[in-house]
Amino acid sequence: MIGTKLARLRKQKGLSQDEIAALLNVSQPAYHKWESGLSKPTNDNILKICEVFEIDVDELLHDETSTFTGNTISDSTVLNSSNSVISNINMYSPELMGQLLKNQEQITQILLTQNKLIETMMQNIHKS
C-alpha cells in the first residue's frame, strides 16, 4: 500500500527516485525498496516522507480502497474523455468489485425494463 502511494506522490511532484531519496537523506536503492514494497520506511522516515510530500501520516498510512485508489500490481490510471487523470484504481479492491456488481445489477434491471417496454410497444404496433 505505502509503495504505490509513494510512487503516486513522487510522480505528482514530478520527481525521480534519486531526487526524493536525496530529499529524504536515504539512498535511492532504499527508497526504491519502499516503492516496490520490498521494505518499509522507519517511523522517522515516514515523518520525513510526510514533510516532503506535504501530507499527514494518516493519509500516507491508511488504505484508500474505499475511494477506489489502491496499491496492487494492477493499479491503473483512469482517464476521462479529455484524457485527464481521474484517479488510481485498485482493480482487486473488494469495494470496487462490490460496486461493479451493484452497478451490473442496476444495468441488468434497466435492460429488463427496456425489453418489457419494447415488447409492449411491439404488441401495440401489431394490434394496430
NUSEZA-705253 format. One line per field, with one value per residue: residue number from 1; residue in three letters; z, x, y of N, C-alpha, C in turn. Coordinates in Angstrom, 2 decimals, decimal comma. Each point is the difference from the previous one (the first is absolute). Layout:
<atoms>
k (NUM	...);
r (ala	...);
n_c3 (Z	...);
n_c1 (X	...);
n_c2 (Y	...);
ca_c3 (Z	...);
ca_c1 (X	...);
ca_c2 (Y	...);
c_c3 (Z	...);
c_c1 (X	...);
c_c2 (Y	...);
</atoms>
This chain:
<atoms>
k (1	2	3	4	5	6	7	8	9	10	11	12	13	14	15	16	17	18	19	20	21	22	23	24	25	26	27	28	29	30	31	32	33	34	35	36	37	38	39	40	41	42	43	44	45	46	47	48	49	50	51	52	53	54	55	56	57	58	59	60	61	62	63	64	65	66	67	68	69	70	71	72	73	74	75	76	77	78	79	80	81	82	83	84	85	86	87	88	89	90	91	92	93	94	95	96	97	98	99	100	101	102	103	104	105	106	107	108	109	110	111	112	113	114	115	116	117	118	119	120	121	122	123	124	125	126	127	128);
r (met	ile	gly	thr	lys	leu	ala	arg	leu	arg	lys	gln	lys	gly	leu	ser	gln	asp	glu	ile	ala	ala	leu	leu	asn	val	ser	gln	pro	ala	tyr	his	lys	trp	glu	ser	gly	leu	ser	lys	pro	thr	asn	asp	asn	ile	leu	lys	ile	cys	glu	val	phe	glu	ile	asp	val	asp	glu	leu	leu	his	asp	glu	thr	ser	thr	phe	thr	gly	asn	thr	ile	ser	asp	ser	thr	val	leu	asn	ser	ser	asn	ser	val	ile	ser	asn	ile	asn	met	tyr	ser	pro	glu	leu	met	gly	gln	leu	leu	lys	asn	gln	glu	gln	ile	thr	gln	ile	leu	leu	thr	gln	asn	lys	leu	ile	glu	thr	met	met	gln	asn	ile	his	lys	ser);
n_c3 (0,00	0,91	-0,59	-0,25	1,25	0,40	-0,82	0,39	1,28	-0,20	-0,73	0,98	0,73	-0,91	1,01	-0,12	-0,02	-0,84	-0,60	0,05	-0,40	-0,84	-0,31	-0,04	-0,65	-1,03	-0,16	-1,29	0,19	1,11	-0,65	-0,96	1,03	0,46	-1,16	-0,06	1,25	-0,36	0,42	1,28	-0,17	0,71	1,25	0,24	-0,86	0,65	1,11	-0,44	-0,34	1,14	0,51	-0,67	0,23	1,14	0,63	0,59	1,12	0,46	-0,80	0,49	1,24	-0,22	-0,09	-1,28	0,15	1,12	-0,36	-0,17	0,94	-0,53	0,22	-0,85	-0,47	0,12	0,83	-0,31	-0,87	0,48	-1,27	0,08	-0,59	0,82	0,37	0,89	0,86	0,25	0,00	1,01	-0,62	1,14	-1,02	1,14	0,13	1,18	0,40	-0,84	0,33	1,26	-0,23	-0,61	0,97	0,89	-0,65	-0,05	1,26	0,21	-0,70	0,63	1,10	-0,37	-0,35	1,13	0,63	-0,61	0,24	1,22	0,03	-0,51	0,83	0,94	-0,41	-0,07	1,17	0,42	-0,57	0,45	1,09	-0,40);
n_c1 (0,82	0,92	0,46	-1,24	-0,31	1,13	-0,22	-1,26	0,33	0,98	-0,80	-0,90	1,09	-0,02	0,21	1,30	0,26	0,97	-0,85	-0,99	0,81	0,47	-1,24	-0,10	1,13	-0,47	0,46	0,29	0,92	0,26	-0,04	0,74	0,64	-0,13	0,33	0,95	-0,06	1,27	-0,16	-0,05	-0,34	1,02	-0,37	1,31	0,20	-0,96	0,52	1,20	-0,52	-0,67	1,16	0,71	-0,95	0,26	0,07	-1,11	0,47	-1,16	0,21	1,21	-0,41	-1,07	-0,62	0,05	-0,09	-0,53	1,06	0,21	0,87	1,07	0,38	-0,77	0,49	-1,32	0,57	-0,98	0,44	-1,03	-0,32	-0,39	-1,10	0,46	0,14	-0,82	0,99	-0,76	0,52	0,65	-0,13	-0,34	0,45	0,62	-0,36	-0,26	0,30	1,04	0,37	-0,23	0,62	0,96	-0,07	-0,01	0,97	0,58	-0,38	0,40	1,08	0,09	-0,33	0,85	0,85	-0,32	0,05	1,12	0,38	-0,51	0,60	1,07	-0,12	-0,29	1,00	0,71	-0,53	0,19	1,19	0,13	-0,52	0,83);
n_c2 (-1,18	0,09	-1,09	-0,39	0,31	-0,56	-0,99	-0,07	0,16	-0,87	-0,76	0,19	-0,18	-0,98	-0,84	-0,21	-1,29	0,33	0,83	-0,89	-0,98	0,92	0,34	-1,33	0,28	-0,72	-1,22	0,12	-0,96	0,70	1,17	-0,53	-0,53	1,24	0,57	-0,90	0,45	0,08	1,26	0,33	1,27	0,45	0,06	0,15	-1,00	-0,62	0,51	-0,38	-1,18	0,03	0,40	-0,89	-0,89	0,65	-1,17	-0,43	-0,49	0,43	1,03	-0,01	-0,22	0,73	-1,17	0,34	-1,31	0,53	0,75	-1,29	0,24	-0,47	-1,25	-0,61	-1,10	-0,02	0,85	0,79	0,83	0,67	0,05	1,28	0,47	0,91	-1,27	0,52	-0,04	-1,04	-1,21	-0,53	-1,15	-0,54	-0,69	-0,29	1,26	-0,55	1,24	0,02	-1,23	0,34	1,14	-0,68	-0,91	0,96	0,62	-1,18	-0,17	1,25	-0,24	-1,16	0,64	0,92	-0,96	-0,65	1,16	0,28	-1,26	0,15	1,19	-0,54	-1,04	0,86	0,74	-1,11	-0,38	1,23	-0,11	-1,25	0,57	0,95);
ca_c3 (0,00	0,11	-1,19	-1,09	0,35	-0,18	-1,45	-0,48	0,51	-0,65	-1,39	0,05	0,21	-1,15	0,46	-0,18	1,26	0,49	0,59	1,26	0,95	0,50	0,91	1,22	0,54	-0,06	-1,31	-1,01	0,13	1,17	-0,38	-0,99	0,74	0,60	-1,07	-0,55	1,06	0,52	1,39	0,43	0,67	1,46	0,45	-0,28	-1,43	-0,32	0,31	-1,06	-1,23	0,13	-0,16	-1,41	-0,84	0,60	0,37	1,37	0,15	-0,21	-1,44	-0,56	0,52	-0,08	-1,27	-0,60	-0,99	-0,02	-0,96	-1,23	-0,30	0,53	0,03	-0,48	-1,21	-1,14	0,05	-1,30	0,00	-0,75	-0,71	-0,45	-1,45	-0,46	0,38	1,27	1,01	1,01	1,23	-0,09	0,41	0,40	-0,78	0,80	1,22	0,26	-0,12	-1,43	-0,54	0,50	-0,72	-1,38	0,00	0,23	-1,25	-1,00	0,33	-0,40	-1,46	-0,37	0,24	-1,02	-1,26	0,09	-0,14	-1,39	-0,81	0,22	-0,73	-1,43	-0,26	0,07	-1,19	-1,17	0,08	-0,37	-1,44	-0,68	0,19	-0,83);
ca_c1 (-0,82	0,81	0,85	-0,75	-0,22	1,26	0,22	-1,00	0,36	1,25	-0,32	-0,77	0,97	0,89	1,36	0,54	0,32	1,25	-0,28	-0,73	0,94	0,88	-0,79	-0,25	1,31	0,16	0,52	-1,03	-0,44	-0,89	-1,30	-0,59	-0,58	-1,26	-1,01	-0,30	-0,58	0,98	0,22	-0,82	0,79	-0,09	-0,90	0,65	-0,08	-1,40	-0,19	0,69	-0,79	-1,18	0,46	0,36	-1,20	-0,96	-1,20	0,11	0,34	-1,23	-0,22	1,01	-0,06	-1,30	-0,46	-1,03	-0,75	-1,40	-0,14	0,47	1,41	0,48	1,42	0,38	0,81	-0,83	-0,45	-0,01	-0,45	-1,23	-0,07	-1,33	-0,06	1,00	1,28	0,48	0,06	-1,04	0,52	0,56	-1,01	0,45	-0,89	-0,40	-0,62	-1,32	-1,01	-0,21	-0,72	-1,38	-0,68	-0,20	-1,13	-1,22	-0,27	-0,41	-1,38	-0,85	-0,03	-0,86	-1,39	-0,34	-0,18	-1,25	-1,09	0,01	-0,55	-1,45	-0,58	0,07	-1,00	-1,31	-0,13	-0,15	-1,35	-0,92	0,14	-0,64	-1,45	-0,53);
ca_c2 (1,18	1,22	0,10	0,60	1,40	0,72	0,18	0,97	1,32	0,42	0,36	1,24	1,08	0,03	-0,28	-1,35	-0,68	0,59	1,31	-0,21	-0,62	1,06	0,84	-0,76	-0,37	-1,46	-0,41	-0,29	-1,39	-0,13	0,58	-0,92	-1,13	0,45	0,10	-1,34	-0,83	-0,97	0,38	1,12	1,03	0,10	1,07	1,28	0,25	0,29	1,42	0,77	-0,16	0,85	1,38	0,23	-0,03	0,91	-0,76	-0,47	-1,42	-0,75	-0,12	-0,91	-1,36	-0,67	-0,53	0,84	-0,77	0,39	1,07	-0,60	0,08	-1,25	-0,27	-1,31	0,04	0,36	1,38	0,64	1,37	0,14	1,26	0,35	0,16	0,97	-0,59	0,52	-1,06	0,04	-0,58	-1,34	-0,95	-1,32	-0,88	-1,15	0,49	-0,59	1,06	0,24	-1,15	0,09	1,08	-0,45	-0,96	0,78	0,71	-0,99	-0,35	1,12	-0,02	-1,13	0,42	0,99	-0,72	-0,76	0,97	0,44	-1,10	-0,04	1,13	-0,30	-1,04	0,64	0,84	-0,90	-0,54	1,08	0,22	-1,14	0,13	1,11);
c_c3 (0,00	-1,24	-1,16	0,28	-0,19	-1,49	-0,55	0,44	-0,67	-1,42	-0,06	0,18	-1,18	0,35	-0,28	1,37	0,60	0,72	1,35	1,05	0,59	0,98	1,35	0,70	0,16	-1,38	-0,96	0,08	1,19	-0,34	-0,99	0,69	0,65	-1,06	-0,51	1,05	0,57	1,44	0,31	0,68	1,51	0,36	-0,26	-1,48	-0,44	0,27	-1,04	-1,30	0,04	-0,15	-1,46	-0,88	0,54	0,25	1,47	0,02	-0,28	-1,48	-0,64	0,39	-0,16	-1,41	-0,52	-0,98	-0,04	-0,93	-1,35	-0,39	0,65	-0,16	-0,48	-1,29	-1,23	0,08	-1,41	0,13	-0,89	-0,64	-0,35	-1,49	-0,53	0,40	1,22	1,02	1,01	1,31	-0,31	0,53	0,32	-0,64	0,80	1,32	0,20	-0,13	-1,46	-0,60	0,44	-0,74	-1,46	-0,10	0,20	-1,27	-1,07	0,24	-0,43	-1,52	-0,49	0,18	-1,04	-1,33	0,00	-0,17	-1,43	-0,91	0,13	-0,74	-1,50	-0,37	0,00	-1,23	-1,24	-0,02	-0,43	-1,50	-0,77	0,15	-0,90	-1,40);
c_c1 (0,87	0,86	-0,70	-0,27	1,26	0,27	-0,94	0,36	1,25	-0,27	-0,80	0,91	0,96	1,45	0,40	0,20	1,28	-0,26	-0,72	0,93	0,93	-0,73	-0,25	1,29	0,14	0,57	-1,16	-0,43	-0,94	-1,37	-0,72	-0,66	-1,31	-1,09	-0,39	-0,58	0,94	0,38	-0,88	0,88	-0,18	-0,97	0,60	-0,09	-1,43	-0,30	0,66	-0,80	-1,20	0,36	0,27	-1,24	-1,14	-1,35	0,12	0,20	-1,22	-0,27	0,97	-0,25	-1,33	-0,38	-1,14	-0,86	-1,46	-0,25	0,57	1,40	0,64	1,47	0,35	0,79	-0,81	-0,54	0,02	-0,52	-1,22	-0,01	-1,45	0,06	1,01	1,42	0,62	-0,04	-1,12	0,55	0,71	-1,04	0,65	-0,98	-0,44	-0,64	-1,36	-1,11	-0,32	-0,81	-1,47	-0,78	-0,26	-1,16	-1,33	-0,39	-0,50	-1,44	-0,95	-0,12	-0,92	-1,47	-0,46	-0,26	-1,28	-1,21	-0,10	-0,58	-1,51	-0,70	-0,01	-1,03	-1,41	-0,23	-0,23	-1,39	-1,02	0,06	-0,72	-1,51	-0,59	-0,25);
c_c2 (1,26	0,19	0,68	1,47	0,82	0,27	1,06	1,41	0,55	0,47	1,30	1,21	0,13	-0,26	-1,44	-0,65	0,56	1,32	-0,13	-0,59	1,06	0,91	-0,69	-0,42	-1,52	-0,34	-0,27	-1,46	-0,21	0,53	-0,91	-1,19	0,39	0,03	-1,38	-0,94	-1,04	0,30	1,20	1,04	-0,04	1,13	1,37	0,36	0,29	1,48	0,89	-0,04	0,94	1,47	0,32	0,07	0,87	-0,68	-0,38	-1,51	-0,87	-0,23	-0,99	-1,45	-0,71	-0,37	0,85	-0,77	0,38	1,17	-0,42	0,41	-1,21	-0,22	-1,39	0,13	0,40	1,42	0,57	1,40	0,08	1,37	0,29	0,28	1,01	-0,43	0,66	-1,13	0,19	-0,53	-1,31	-0,95	-1,33	-0,99	-1,22	0,40	-0,66	1,04	0,28	-1,14	0,03	1,06	-0,38	-0,99	0,72	0,75	-0,96	-0,43	1,11	0,06	-1,11	0,37	1,01	-0,69	-0,83	0,91	0,48	-1,07	-0,10	1,13	-0,25	-1,06	0,59	0,86	-0,86	-0,61	1,04	0,29	-1,10	0,05	1,06	-0,40);
</atoms>
